[in-house]
């Protein structure tokens, strides 16, 4: 009887009955598949992105074609599915083409700022000492201004236009991404496992690639993806103030601004660009939350 | 250089075969620390008058081949800094390290790296010392990989050391650290150190964070590995009973200085330094009738920034006299292989407790 119990307590080498994903990214995919909210948000974003990219192919009206007699038609008007704006231009076409500008303004500055700021922050955090002081104090100078104010100031100096708007937004995001990267890298590289790696005689770049980056890249990407929505909103704000995109180029923020006087006459038309900004930025935010959870091996 | 387990019967009695890597011969200590000093400069204050923490001050000792040297002392006495100096994670301000007859030069030459790999360390915090994003196999294989092993050879090696510490690679190789218990994690840390093929293992409070039954298992594993792989240990702990169980010789540190060093039985049965006596009497007795009411030692240890003149222990020592304030005691012989740094135990020191 006792022998039997002992036998049960110590089984011979069991086969691995827990199915293990093949790799880290395999595990991320498995966890994402179990998260419907993130998947739905990703699907909405994918749909928006596809429509926006293939805008010329889906048979929309000319977003620049004005018509004095067809101003502020309500949504559902024949020929104008979402109605028209204050100059009689098709709102659906303008929303789709405006999405091109808005998504570009949301995505590109964050991408460039992540590459630049992330590199600066990781180098500063890993190197420490004088390099850290030099980089981070410079960053602090930019960080002293609130981000919207800084964007307004930069594009005010540089002038309006898409290119200057992109530049202003990029400069606004570099400090915050650099700072987050630096603090994550600093935290990771003071852990015992980095010391243990150092004790194997590994060179600093081997430790950086093999141990530090793996712990640092995912949180930085998650932080950056949460900035995309902020970038869209700030870009819209710049246009609203007349500093970003210049009319007649369609852009969600600018459309919100020019439709504002019509809010009492045609509230639905006036609200639509705002709805697009809201839906897109919220989907980006919820998707980045989902990615953060999926990238955590402990989940 | 695959770790192959020798047959169990052979290791039980026979003395360990001479290690082919042995350079200096059996009498040459594995590691000699010669007047190691590490001072940390605190930030703040004007550059000329910054406070200096004398974490380790002219510490000299040797670690003999095949032994376990226990290092004990209160927190903040420099145990961990000493460990980091031995493994090369911290550069000493002055002093020298001699590994098996070869001096470890404080520059990053190739020879230094090779020596460094012969000394490995197991850290106290079993969780922080494993990369949370790497599987155990990836963590263990990292060391061999950077030493130039191929991917396959490094994986092979990781699996063989996992087996060596009693973890089945089929079950554990692809797990992440958070999926293990504390004891299992510490086994992985030991495996990671062993993967480098070290001759000297520094165990810095390696079992202190484990609960008692797991601690005993890991201690037994360490003893077994030491015999099988003819390792040498430096065993750092604040747990005096565990040190007695593990060590052949014990080194007692106080405020960055060595106060006493000797064979484990002499230190525990006939301590010569008043600090060692106080430390030993702070152990709890298993007998409730021997309940202790008076603390063996009062107060906090003095600051390392401004240590007392002369003997650093004099501010808390019952035997302190004028000479202790004036002159720092050197380590002096207290019988065979036993050294203590106390005027009261050194004839001719001028202390009232000994004949002049």
Boltz contact constraints between the chains, C-beta under 6 A:
constraints:
  - contact:
      token1: [A, 13]
      token2: [B, 168]
      max_distance: 6.0
  - contact:
      token1: [A, 20]
      token2: [B, 174]
      max_distance: 6.0
  - contact:
      token1: [A, 191]
      token2: [B, 128]
      max_distance: 6.0
  - contact:
      token1: [A, 192]
      token2: [B, 123]
      max_distance: 6.0
  - contact:
      token1: [A, 192]
      token2: [B, 125]
      max_distance: 6.0
  - contact:
      token1: [A, 192]
      token2: [B, 128]
      max_distance: 6.0
  - contact:
      token1: [A, 192]
      token2: [B, 129]
      max_distance: 6.0
  - contact:
      token1: [A, 193]
      token2: [B, 129]
      max_distance: 6.0
  - contact:
      token1: [A, 193]
      token2: [B, 130]
      max_distance: 6.0
  - contact:
      token1: [A, 193]
      token2: [B, 131]
      max_distance: 6.0
  - contact:
      token1: [A, 195]
      token2: [B, 89]
      max_distance: 6.0
  - contact:
      token1: [A, 196]
      token2: [B, 129]
      max_distance: 6.0
  - contact:
      token1: [A, 199]
      token2: [B, 87]
      max_distance: 6.0
  - contact:
      token1: [A, 199]
      token2: [B, 121]
      max_distance: 6.0
  - contact:
      token1: [A, 200]
      token2: [B, 143]
      max_distance: 6.0
  - contact:
      token1: [A, 200]
      token2: [B, 146]
      max_distance: 6.0
  - contact:
      token1: [A, 200]
      token2: [B, 196]
      max_distance: 6.0
  - contact:
      token1: [A, 201]
      token2: [B, 113]
      max_distance: 6.0
  - contact:
      token1: [A, 201]
      token2: [B, 116]
      max_distance: 6.0
  - contact:
      token1: [A, 201]
      token2: [B, 117]
      max_distance: 6.0
  - contact:
      token1: [A, 202]
      token2: [B, 146]
      max_distance: 6.0
  - contact:
      token1: [A, 206]
      token2: [B, 146]
      max_distance: 6.0
  - contact:
      token1: [A, 210]
      token2: [B, 142]
      max_distance: 6.0
  - contact:
      token1: [A, 211]
      token2: [B, 131]
      max_distance: 6.0
  - contact:
      token1: [A, 214]
      token2: [B, 133]
      max_distance: 6.0
  - contact:
      token1: [A, 215]
      token2: [B, 133]
      max_distance: 6.0
  - contact:
      token1: [A, 297]
      token2: [B, 176]
      max_distance: 6.0
  - contact:
      token1: [A, 298]
      token2: [B, 178]
      max_distance: 6.0
